[in-house]
Amino acid sequence: MASETLHIDIGVCTYRRPELAETLRSLASMKVPERTDIRVIIADNDTDPSARGLVEGLRPQMPFEILYVHCPHSNISIARNCCLDNSTGDFLAFLDDDETVSGDWLVRLLDTARGTGAAAVLGPVKAHYAATAPGWMRGGDFHSTLPVWVKGEIRTGYTCNALLKRDAPSLLGRRFKLALGKSGGEDTDFFAGMHQAGGTIAFSPEAWVHEPVPENRASLAWLAKRRFRSGQTHGRLLAEKSNGLRQAWNVCLACAKSGFCATAALLCFPSAARRYRFVLRGVLHAGVISGLLGLKEIEQYGAREVTSP
């Protein structure tokens, strides 16, 4: 078995991002695990096949097969499902179209997958700020991505740096919800459902990918919108598992947490990084309240900034 060739697909969903070229170049130069075949799946979510020319232009430079698929619906869940539907590998990795991978990224993810037997492995995403970004933001590193542990385990995940074991029972037939394809939170929902079905999620701390923070994201308003939407997703997931007194308790708890964060932000006023961290946590809990109450989730994809994935 150890001598057999392993097949790994790498899915990249894209929407009008020229940074995709650097993503592909970084994949071309990464270290490939031994006895492994790699294929890259590009799922173009634009109405027109706007990424086709970029992909075709880079194809001669790539040491791997590239499958370009046009899925023109401006719905990120459709693009992610396109990667799932076209994947034939033993593993499927997900990567964002503005990220670059470290040299041993895939080796690290695969080592962790083999060592743990997990259905999914997450890696860290390191944000890189321009000099024009606010000092409190650069110092507090508000855009980097790491998994969240709850009572010693990871219960949900993200698609900006992940490796899925395609034949894991908790992943068979699982797809990203189309209803969340414009609001976001589809990846949180996907991994939460996988975990609830018995799938374990592991973390590979050295499987780094790198992501630039564009100017339109280097603002408190953008961070607040993202945190609020994340809270809405978490609140909706809580609401699906509770009713009656439990639902009321969850709302009260989220209100208390939001109030605590507002007070803490005032107490930390002299330190901008600490102050805004509490502000954003308060906004997240406000989003949880919104999700628990069933309010409409804000849209991030489709009619949105053209530089977002």
URGINOR-V954095 format. One record per residue. N is the residue number from 1. NEAR is the number of other C-alpha atoms within 10 Angstrom. Layout:
BEGIN
((N NEAR) (N NEAR))
END
This chain:
BEGIN
((1 5) (2 6) (3 7) (4 8) (5 12) (6 16) (7 16) (8 25) (9 26) (10 22) (11 29) (12 27) (13 27) (14 28) (15 27) (16 19) (17 16) (18 15) (19 16) (20 23) (21 18) (22 15) (23 21) (24 24) (25 15) (26 17) (27 22) (28 16) (29 14) (30 16) (31 13) (32 16) (33 17) (34 10) (35 11) (36 11) (37 15) (38 20) (39 19) (40 23) (41 24) (42 27) (43 27) (44 26) (45 28) (46 21) (47 14) (48 14) (49 17) (50 17) (51 23) (52 14) (53 10) (54 13) (55 18) (56 12) (57 10) (58 13) (59 15) (60 10) (61 11) (62 16) (63 12) (64 14) (65 14) (66 19) (67 17) (68 17) (69 19) (70 19) (71 22) (72 16) (73 16) (74 21) (75 24) (76 31) (77 25) (78 22) (79 29) (80 27) (81 20) (82 23) (83 25) (84 22) (85 11) (86 14) (87 22) (88 14) (89 18) (90 15) (91 22) (92 24) (93 29) (94 23) (95 21) (96 20) (97 25) (98 24) (99 24) (100 25) (101 24) (102 18) (103 18) (104 17) (105 22) (106 25) (107 17) (108 19) (109 27) (110 21) (111 15) (112 23) (113 23) (114 10) (115 10) (116 15) (117 16) (118 18) (119 24) (120 30) (121 27) (122 29) (123 28) (124 20) (125 22) (126 18) (127 17) (128 16) (129 20) (130 12) (131 8) (132 10) (133 17) (134 14) (135 13) (136 16) (137 18) (138 18) (139 11) (140 14) (141 15) (142 17) (143 19) (144 15) (145 17) (146 16) (147 19) (148 12) (149 10) (150 9) (151 7) (152 7) (153 13) (154 18) (155 21) (156 23) (157 26) (158 22) (159 22) (160 23) (161 26) (162 25) (163 29) (164 25) (165 23) (166 21) (167 13) (168 18) (169 14) (170 20) (171 21) (172 11) (173 10) (174 14) (175 20) (176 23) (177 18) (178 17) (179 11) (180 22) (181 23) (182 20) (183 21) (184 25) (185 23) (186 23) (187 22) (188 20) (189 22) (190 19) (191 26) (192 20) (193 20) (194 25) (195 20) (196 12) (197 12) (198 13) (199 20) (200 21) (201 26) (202 25) (203 22) (204 18) (205 15) (206 15) (207 25) (208 22) (209 24) (210 19) (211 22) (212 17) (213 17) (214 16) (215 11) (216 12) (217 16) (218 19) (219 13) (220 15) (221 12) (222 12) (223 17) (224 19) (225 18) (226 21) (227 21) (228 26) (229 26) (230 23) (231 27) (232 30) (233 26) (234 23) (235 26) (236 22) (237 18) (238 17) (239 21) (240 10) (241 9) (242 14) (243 12) (244 7) (245 9) (246 13) (247 18) (248 15) (249 13) (250 19) (251 22) (252 13) (253 15) (254 23) (255 17) (256 14) (257 17) (258 24) (259 15) (260 14) (261 22) (262 20) (263 16) (264 17) (265 23) (266 14) (267 12) (268 16) (269 13) (270 10) (271 13) (272 16) (273 21) (274 17) (275 20) (276 24) (277 20) (278 21) (279 20) (280 25) (281 21) (282 28) (283 24) (284 27) (285 27) (286 24) (287 29) (288 31) (289 26) (290 23) (291 25) (292 25) (293 16) (294 13) (295 12) (296 10) (297 21) (298 15) (299 15) (300 21) (301 20) (302 20) (303 10) (304 12) (305 10) (306 12) (307 15) (308 17) (309 21))
END
